[in-house]
Amino acid sequence: MFTLLHDISSALRQLTKHRVYALTAVLSLALGIGATAAVYSVLYGVLIDPYPYRNADRIAFITIENKQGRAGDIPFTLSELDQIRQTKSADDVLAQNDGSMVATDGEIP
């Protein structure tokens, strides 16, 4: 513990003796920390939090399950979609059906 206190007092004496170097070090640290914070705030806004929706943390993906377990990616019927819309726990419901097709002549595209 004595060594640590001795090192701190020696560092403070050197900083007061060489003020220009201390000021240069403090300004360099401030510039580096500020630039890093600016870059990471832009990266967070662009990559990490990309959803431009209000309350994006409340967006959910709903799947249908039968007695045997998950029934795959079965799209909702209109009656099921109406039932989900009428529940008190859902604010808004959007139905979407994604499909992809590969059209080839028997060869790999």
Secondary structure by P-SEA (a helix, b strand, c coil): caaaaaaaaaaaaaaaacaaaaaaaaaaaaaaaaaaaaaaaaaaacccccccccccccbbbbbbbccccccccccccaaaaaaaaacccccbbbbbbbbbbbbcccccc
